[in-house]
Amino acid sequence: MSFLLFYSLVLYNFYYLGRIYPGVSVINIKAGGMKPSQLAHILAQKIKTPNKIDLTHLDQRYEIDLEKVGFSYNFAETADAAYDLDRTGNLLFDLYQRTQAPFRKVSLGLRISIDEEKLLESIDLIASQIAAEPVYPSLKLENKNIIVNQGEKGIELNSPTLRIEIGQNLVFAKQSPIYLPLKTI
């Protein structure tokens, strides 16, 4: 019985030699059983690299030109990440992961390249266009009358949250606009 189990495990690992283990998908493309080169080729065919990110706030629209921030997908690196998922070098951990592979679902995003500095500059430019300084409450004495100005709240762009949302949209190849996350100040 233990020989049969051992033999099955050896055959299973031999079959997936050079292939991605089952249960792995990359943005809804089932990668299990594929060679990394096959997956990279399929991703390159199916995934269209966007040229801009659409951002919205109320009725205002903003765009970030992805070419200006050096954006690109790295399909070969994505395929290698899917392949390496159960090949960490830790023999016992890998063996356990491989036996669980047919019963699990792991969804990976795409590997991307982007010039962070230029992206943050673009985000800062949008933030400067949206920002509204708060008007603090005040009292004013005019002609023996006290005038109360209750003030107004200010708003600013939550840049770290926006950066995360941009990353999520790009990594998972979402084409939907991003609603600008604002915070009250």
C-alpha positions as CSV (number, residue, x, y, z in Angstrom):
1,M,0.0,0.0,0.0
2,S,2.7,2.5,0.9
3,F,4.6,1.5,-2.3
4,L,1.5,2.3,-4.3
5,L,1.2,5.7,-2.6
6,F,4.9,6.4,-3.1
7,Y,4.7,5.3,-6.8
8,S,1.6,7.6,-7.4
9,L,3.5,10.5,-5.8
10,V,6.5,9.9,-8.0
11,L,4.3,9.7,-11.2
12,Y,2.4,12.8,-10.2
13,N,5.6,14.8,-9.7
14,F,7.1,13.4,-12.9
15,Y,4.0,14.4,-14.9
16,Y,4.3,18.0,-13.6
17,L,8.1,18.2,-14.2
18,G,8.5,21.4,-16.1
19,R,4.7,22.2,-15.8
20,I,2.6,24.3,-13.5
21,Y,0.9,22.3,-10.8
22,P,-2.9,22.1,-10.8
23,G,-5.1,24.7,-9.0
24,V,-3.2,27.7,-10.3
25,S,-4.8,30.4,-12.4
26,V,-3.5,33.7,-13.6
27,I,-6.4,36.2,-13.9
28,N,-9.0,33.5,-14.6
29,I,-6.7,31.6,-17.0
30,K,-6.2,28.1,-15.7
31,A,-2.5,27.4,-15.8
32,G,-2.4,23.9,-14.2
33,G,-0.6,21.5,-16.5
34,M,0.9,24.2,-18.8
35,K,4.6,24.8,-19.3
36,P,5.6,28.4,-18.3
37,S,6.3,29.2,-22.0
38,Q,2.8,28.2,-23.0
39,L,1.2,30.3,-20.2
40,A,3.4,33.3,-21.2
41,H,2.3,33.0,-24.8
42,I,-1.4,32.7,-23.9
43,L,-1.2,35.7,-21.6
44,A,0.5,37.7,-24.3
45,Q,-2.3,36.8,-26.7
46,K,-5.2,37.4,-24.3
47,I,-4.1,40.4,-22.3
48,K,-4.2,43.8,-23.9
49,T,-1.8,46.2,-22.3
50,P,-3.8,49.4,-21.4
51,N,-2.5,52.8,-22.4
52,K,-4.1,54.8,-19.6
53,I,-5.8,54.6,-16.3
54,D,-9.1,56.3,-15.9
55,L,-9.8,58.0,-12.6
56,T,-13.1,59.7,-11.6
57,H,-14.4,61.9,-8.9
58,L,-18.0,63.1,-9.1
59,D,-18.3,64.4,-12.6
60,Q,-14.5,65.0,-13.1
61,R,-12.4,62.6,-15.0
62,Y,-8.6,62.3,-14.9
63,E,-6.2,60.0,-16.8
64,I,-2.7,58.7,-16.1
65,D,-0.9,57.9,-19.3
66,L,0.7,54.5,-18.7
67,E,3.3,55.0,-21.4
68,K,4.7,58.1,-19.6
69,V,5.1,56.1,-16.4
70,G,6.9,53.2,-18.1
71,F,4.2,50.6,-17.6
72,S,4.4,47.1,-19.1
73,Y,3.3,43.6,-18.3
74,N,6.0,40.9,-17.9
75,F,4.3,37.7,-19.0
76,A,7.4,35.5,-18.8
77,E,7.9,36.5,-15.2
78,T,4.2,35.9,-14.4
79,A,4.4,32.4,-15.9
80,D,7.6,31.7,-13.9
81,A,5.9,32.8,-10.7
82,A,3.0,30.4,-11.4
83,Y,5.6,27.6,-12.0
84,D,7.6,28.4,-8.9
85,L,4.6,28.5,-6.6
86,D,5.2,24.9,-5.4
87,R,8.9,24.9,-5.9
88,T,10.2,26.9,-3.0
89,G,13.2,24.7,-2.3
90,N,11.7,23.5,1.1
91,L,11.2,19.8,0.3
92,L,8.6,19.0,3.0
93,F,6.6,22.2,2.4
94,D,6.7,21.7,-1.4
95,L,5.6,18.1,-1.1
96,Y,2.6,19.1,1.1
97,Q,1.7,21.9,-1.3
98,R,1.9,19.6,-4.3
99,T,-0.4,17.0,-2.7
100,Q,-2.9,19.8,-1.9
101,A,-2.7,21.4,-5.4
102,P,-5.5,19.5,-7.1
103,F,-7.9,20.6,-4.3
104,R,-7.0,24.3,-4.0
105,K,-7.6,27.4,-6.0
106,V,-4.8,29.9,-6.3
107,S,-5.3,33.0,-8.4
108,L,-2.2,35.0,-9.3
109,G,-2.0,38.5,-10.8
110,L,0.3,39.6,-13.6
111,R,3.8,40.8,-12.9
112,I,4.2,44.4,-13.9
113,S,7.0,47.0,-14.4
114,I,6.3,50.6,-13.7
115,D,8.3,53.7,-12.9
116,E,7.1,54.4,-9.4
117,E,8.6,57.9,-9.2
118,K,6.8,59.0,-12.4
119,L,3.5,57.3,-11.3
120,L,3.7,59.1,-7.9
121,E,4.3,62.4,-9.7
122,S,1.2,61.8,-11.8
123,I,-0.8,61.1,-8.6
124,D,0.6,64.2,-6.9
125,L,-0.5,66.3,-9.9
126,I,-4.1,65.0,-9.6
127,A,-4.0,65.5,-5.8
128,S,-3.1,69.1,-6.3
129,Q,-6.0,69.6,-8.6
130,I,-8.5,68.1,-6.2
131,A,-7.3,69.4,-2.8
132,A,-9.4,71.9,-1.0
133,E,-8.0,73.5,2.1
134,P,-10.3,73.6,5.1
135,V,-11.7,76.9,6.2
136,Y,-11.5,77.0,10.0
137,P,-14.3,78.3,12.1
138,S,-13.9,81.9,13.1
139,L,-15.6,84.8,14.8
140,K,-15.6,88.3,13.5
141,L,-16.8,91.5,15.2
142,E,-18.4,94.0,12.7
143,N,-20.3,97.1,13.8
144,K,-20.9,95.6,17.2
145,N,-22.3,92.4,15.7
146,I,-20.6,89.0,16.0
147,I,-20.4,87.1,12.8
148,V,-19.8,83.4,13.0
149,N,-18.1,81.6,10.2
150,Q,-18.7,77.9,10.8
151,G,-15.9,77.0,8.3
152,E,-15.8,74.2,5.8
153,K,-14.1,70.8,5.7
154,G,-11.2,70.4,3.3
155,I,-10.5,67.3,1.2
156,E,-7.4,65.7,-0.1
157,L,-6.6,62.7,-2.2
158,N,-5.6,59.6,-0.3
159,S,-2.6,58.9,-2.4
160,P,-1.4,55.6,-0.8
161,T,-4.9,54.1,-1.2
162,L,-5.0,55.3,-4.8
163,R,-1.6,53.8,-5.6
164,I,-2.8,50.4,-4.2
165,E,-6.0,50.6,-6.3
166,I,-4.0,51.4,-9.4
167,G,-1.8,48.4,-8.7
168,Q,-4.7,46.1,-8.2
169,N,-6.3,47.3,-11.5
170,L,-3.1,46.7,-13.4
171,V,-2.1,43.4,-11.8
172,F,-5.5,41.9,-12.4
173,A,-6.0,43.6,-15.8
174,K,-9.2,45.4,-14.8
175,Q,-10.3,48.1,-17.3
176,S,-12.9,49.8,-15.0
177,P,-12.3,53.4,-13.9
178,I,-11.0,54.0,-10.4
179,Y,-13.0,56.2,-8.1
180,L,-10.6,58.6,-6.4
181,P,-10.3,57.9,-2.6
182,L,-10.6,61.2,-0.8
183,K,-10.3,62.0,2.9
184,T,-11.7,64.9,4.8
185,I,-9.2,67.2,6.5
